[in-house]
Amino acid sequence: MKKSLFFFLMLMSMQYISAAQQVNDSTDALNRLLRNLDKYQKTYPQEKVYLHMDKPYYVAGEDIWFKAYVTISQFNFLSAVSKIMYVELINNQNEIVQSRRLPVISGLAIGDFKLPDTLREGSYRIRAYTNWMRNFDEDRFFDRTFVIGNSFSNGLITSSKFTYSEEKKRKVGHAVIHLKDLNGLPVSNRIVNYEIRLDPKSSAKGKARFDEQGTLNLDFASKDKIDISQGVIVLNIDNADKPPIVKYIPIQKQQLGASIQFYPEGGVLLANIINKIGFKALNEEGKGAIVKGVIEHAGQQVTTFASDHNGIGNLSFTPEQGKTYQAIVNFENGKTVKTNLPASSTEGLTIAVNNSLKDAVWLQISASPNLVNGQSLSVMAQNNGQVFFAAKSKLNKAEIAINIPKKNIPSGVIHFSLFDEKMDLLAERVVFNLNETDVLPIEVKANKNIYTRREQVALAIKNLGINDSSRIGSFSIAVTNMDKVVDSAKTEANIFSSLLLSAEAKGYIEKPGYYFKDDNPTIRRQLDNLMLTQTADRSFWEDMKKGEFPEKSYQSEKEIRISGTVTKPNGEPVDKAKVMVISPQNISTVLDTVTGPDGRFNFDKILFYDSTNFVVQARDARGKKNVEIKLDEVPRQQVSQNKNSPDITIDANRSLGNYLDNAEKNFSELQKYGFLERSILLEEVEIKDKKKDPAKYSANLNGPGRADQVISGDEVFFNGCPTLDMCLNGRLVGVIFRNGVPYSTRSQNQPMQIILDGMYMDASALNIIPPTDVASVEVLRTIGNTAIYGSYGGGGVLIITTRRGDQPRNYSRDLYTPGITTFSPQGFYEIRAFPAPDYSVKEIKSEMKDLRSTIYWKPDVVTNDKGLADVSFYTADEPGVYQIVVEGLDTEGHLGRSITYITVK
């Protein structure tokens, strides 16, 4: 069977390890590791999410339509692990603007976001995940950054540029803002009231005027040592007798300068043998840069190199023992960067890969001469614990070549790892494999090639899967007018790049869809260069060697439920307590149950929507209300920093070009005929009361509050928790708990350092700290925050500050209402249907122009057992080329995507 665990017979000196040997030979280190990996991938199946969206960008007032594909394992079967998923719209200040809780049926879900017309322009992200996925690194979430403009901004577009300097030992920012109309002409002499919001402590206000060229210059600086490139500039631009036009301009992060990084193949640079080295060159915006360079030693040129695609490439040369090498890199903007290459080692092993062949992957193991002593080596190919190849060999010569057939390796990111006889990782090389049997061909045929306005288009969709017994598949289709929406489908994220590449690779990938737009040697080479920049996760292998698995902090959700515990005031569980759940919005919704000896109650399979509130009431067996209710509430996922930050656009409206003008015409037409309901923008109310700083007495060496996350002790979750580790479990971004000990997901084999009021404590000390005494908890995970702690910060740091006299405890009022509590959980989102016009029916207002940019959206296309499906839609009133994108998969996990074009005249 294709999708099973395969081990291959190796020729020459390779020793084959059979599945039976893995079970019986418990003394063999490789077999023990294989068993641990098998247990890991069965215990922690990896879910992935992909969202097919109807177009790449939007404007306020439009709808975002999407379909979610939730898959499991390396073979992308539709997942049955989770029945609920979450989709969030997040702004550039990392605030959740809208959130959807969606039912997942057979691994599929559909939804939408209705964008209010008051939504401010800017870069936004959509993040999608299941509760089960929260057990792993948030980098695995679906996360896409895109632009939302606002055509209701009275025709004004801003463009901005930021620079920074040092003045009087403080960092000063300089903003140059240009104001133009939709035709690109400067808007001059407009009075503006501005506010520069740097952080909660630092804000500046003033009044100025755009000059004759429509330019405004602003300077700003933080009074404290706060990063000034994290704020926003708010402009209230005079608009004659109308309300002022409000513009929000995110302050652009300080550009760190051009940079280049080098990645020796296998992770080790060995002297006296030829080495391949991958590199990634970035410009000031964090995107790939075109570079050319030379490698020198003592001023003598050794070799030259040049970037291939998006600043990524590779070079090869033979470093000599004892010599150091320098790279001199010339960027396309004229800048030159000099940097040293990693030092070469005279002792070690490395692994090189040739992935250019169609049917096989060639591995070459190279060793320094002093290690050729007959020691045992093991080679393994795996992804997330699913092993596809494992073998052992004796190191009797300096080079060993291995030929591994590709036919039984699935598509995706595959890790080829080299181990010594103790199963310590020596080297690792990541490759991308695209197995043609995993690709589902999709044929889309229109009944005509050229159409007129408001004419019906009939599409025949055919799933050309290789499985003749069943060709049932689920697909989504998006049709857009390319004269309005620029053709970016061939380079933007798609079902292949998301599920096979982005969900598995680390770090930011620029325009990932590019690597799947065509299958040719050039793109395969460029994709392999990208894989050269992936480094080994040594902590994963250390855990697998020891058989240590992370705790399941989050369970897979099968249904919405309301559950909890009824206790006496002293914490003793109440047996046979009667618990009632009532919905004030629907009096007929009354549920009741009785607790068990442990005081537990549970209401399963509850169906409700976002606007539903509940009252939970409990009485003991004698009808007394002197009991307390503690509900099981899963904390919401915190918003982490955007891993795709280079995709952020500062001037959103300016980047949309003609699309903004087209959207404005469409909205005007809809409003003219009464089909557009405008939102009401409420007047902003300024709150004078200052927000209390829970971390003001913190011993944080970076400064109080300068952390990746700050949690206040006044938050509700500190009420009723017996120990601090229980209170924090599930509340901290990127932190998991094992037996009460916190670990960062960035370093899961090293506990986090606990610092209590400046005292360094053991990682297990959380259970002795009273939660009610805590004023704040600061989480330090990223290198910028942990570097100051040296080796103590290697696994991350938790800084806990206790209360002072001016920080009294703010108790929740719910604690003083015995026997009753309110509950407002997030319910399911009520799914809307795409409003596709039917011009076969005579419209009352047929004179209204049809100026849609998304012509058609259908998320529920299902092919029958013969692989066939038919859909139809009507063209709009404007001519252009229509792009038809169909994506989806079949019941065997084969991924498919098709792009077709028709012309409307």
MOPE-V473719 format. One record per backbone hydrogen bond with DSSP energy under -0.5 kcal/mol. NH is the residue of the N-H (numbers start at 1). CO is the residue of the C=O. Records with the same first field share a line. If there is no record, write none. Layout:
NH: CO, CO
This chain:
4: 2
6: 4
14: 11
15: 392
16: 14
17: 390
18: 16
22: 18
23: 19
24: 20
25: 21
26: 24
28: 25
32: 28
33: 29
34: 30
35: 31
36: 32
37: 33
38: 34
39: 35
40: 36
41: 37
42: 38
43: 39
44: 40
47: 45
48: 71
50: 69
52: 50, 67
53: 51
54: 65
58: 147
60: 149
61: 115
62: 59
64: 113
65: 63
66: 111
67: 52
68: 109
69: 50
70: 68, 107
71: 48, 69
72: 77
73: 46
76: 73
77: 72
79: 70
83: 557
84: 557
85: 102
86: 129
87: 100
88: 127
89: 98
90: 88, 125
91: 95
94: 91
97: 89, 95
98: 89
100: 87
102: 85, 100
104: 83
105: 103, 108
106: 104
108: 105
109: 68
111: 66
113: 64
115: 62, 113
116: 114
119: 116
122: 148
124: 146
125: 90
126: 144
127: 88, 125
128: 142
129: 86
134: 130, 131
135: 132
136: 133
140: 137
141: 138
142: 128
144: 126
146: 124
148: 122
149: 58
153: 150
156: 153
157: 180
159: 178
161: 176
163: 174
165: 172
167: 165, 170
170: 167
172: 165
173: 220
174: 163
175: 218
176: 161
177: 175, 216
178: 159
179: 214
180: 157
181: 185
182: 155
184: 181
187: 179
188: 186
189: 210, 211
192: 208
193: 236
194: 192, 206
195: 234
196: 204
197: 195, 232
198: 196, 202
199: 202
202: 199
203: 201
204: 196
206: 194
208: 192
210: 190
211: 215
214: 211
216: 177
218: 175
220: 173
222: 171
226: 224
228: 226
230: 227
231: 228
232: 197
233: 249
234: 195, 232
235: 233, 247
236: 193
237: 235, 245
238: 191
239: 242
242: 239
245: 237
246: 244
247: 235
249: 233, 247
250: 248
251: 231
256: 284
259: 282
261: 280
263: 278
265: 276
267: 264
268: 265
270: 268
271: 345
272: 319
273: 270
275: 317
277: 315
278: 263
279: 313
280: 261
281: 311
282: 259
283: 287
286: 283
289: 281
292: 330
293: 305
294: 328
295: 303
296: 294, 326
297: 300
300: 297
302: 295
303: 295
305: 293
307: 291
308: 312
309: 312
312: 309
313: 279
315: 277
317: 275
319: 273, 317
323: 320
326: 296
327: 339
328: 294, 326
329: 327, 337
330: 292
331: 329, 335
332: 290
334: 331
337: 329
339: 327
341: 325
345: 269
350: 366
352: 364
354: 362
355: 353
361: 404
362: 354
363: 361, 402
364: 352
365: 400
366: 350, 364
367: 398
368: 348
371: 368
372: 369
373: 371
374: 395
377: 393
378: 419
379: 391
380: 417
381: 389
382: 415
383: 386
386: 383
387: 385
388: 381
389: 381
391: 379
392: 15
393: 377
395: 375
396: 394
400: 365
402: 363
404: 361, 402
405: 403
406: 359
407: 359
409: 406
410: 408
412: 433
413: 500
414: 412, 431
415: 382
416: 414, 429
417: 380, 415
418: 427
419: 378
420: 424
423: 420
426: 418
427: 418
428: 266
429: 416
431: 414
433: 412, 431
435: 433
436: 434
438: 435
439: 436
440: 895
441: 439
443: 462
444: 442
445: 460
447: 458
451: 903
454: 876
455: 452
457: 873
459: 457, 871
460: 445
461: 459, 869
462: 443
463: 867
464: 441, 462
468: 466
471: 865
473: 863
474: 889
475: 861
476: 887
477: 858
478: 885
479: 856
480: 883
481: 853
482: 480, 881
484: 481
485: 481
486: 484
488: 486
491: 488
492: 488
498: 494
499: 495
500: 496
501: 496, 497
502: 497
503: 498
504: 501
505: 501
512: 509
513: 491
514: 491, 511
515: 512
516: 513
517: 514
520: 518
524: 520
525: 521
526: 522
527: 523
528: 524
529: 525
530: 526
531: 527
532: 528
533: 529, 530
534: 531
538: 536
540: 537
541: 537
542: 538
543: 539
544: 540
545: 541
546: 542
547: 543
548: 543
549: 547
553: 551
558: 556
562: 603
564: 601
565: 630
566: 599
567: 565, 628
568: 572
571: 568
574: 566
575: 573
576: 595
577: 574
578: 619
579: 577, 593
580: 617
581: 591
582: 615
583: 586, 589
584: 582
586: 583
589: 586
590: 588
591: 581
593: 579
595: 577
596: 600
599: 596
601: 564
603: 562
604: 602
606: 560
608: 606
610: 828
612: 609
614: 823
615: 582
616: 821
617: 580, 615
618: 819
619: 578
620: 624
623: 620
627: 625
628: 567
630: 565, 628
631: 629
632: 563
633: 631
634: 632
635: 633
640: 638
643: 641
645: 642
647: 644
648: 645
650: 648
652: 650
655: 651
656: 652, 653
657: 653, 654
659: 656
660: 657
661: 657
662: 658
663: 659
664: 660
665: 661
666: 662
667: 663
668: 664
669: 665
670: 666
671: 667
672: 668
673: 669
674: 671
675: 670
676: 670
677: 675
678: 676
681: 679
682: 680
686: 684
687: 685
688: 686
694: 692
696: 693
698: 695
703: 700
706: 703
707: 705
708: 779
709: 779
711: 777
713: 775
715: 712
718: 715
719: 716
721: 718
724: 766, 769
727: 723
728: 724
729: 725
731: 728
732: 728
735: 732
736: 743
738: 741
741: 738
742: 763
743: 736
744: 750, 795
745: 734
747: 744
750: 747
752: 742
753: 796
754: 761
755: 798
756: 759
757: 755, 800
759: 756
761: 754, 759
765: 762
766: 763
767: 764
768: 765
769: 766
770: 768
773: 770
774: 771
775: 801
776: 801
777: 711
778: 799
779: 709
780: 778, 797
781: 779
785: 782
786: 782
787: 783
789: 786
790: 787
792: 789
793: 790
794: 791
796: 793
797: 780
798: 753
799: 778, 797
800: 755, 798
801: 776, 799
803: 773
807: 804
811: 809
815: 812
816: 813
817: 814
818: 816
819: 627
820: 817
821: 616
823: 614
827: 825
828: 608
829: 101
831: 829
836: 834
837: 835
839: 837
841: 838
846: 843
848: 845
851: 849
855: 479, 853
856: 479
858: 477
861: 475
862: 860
863: 473
864: 868
867: 864
869: 461
871: 459
873: 457
875: 455
877: 850
880: 904
882: 880, 902
883: 480
884: 882, 900
885: 478, 883
886: 884, 898
887: 476
888: 896
889: 474
890: 894
891: 472
893: 890
895: 438
896: 888
898: 886
900: 884
902: 882
903: 449
904: 880
905: 451
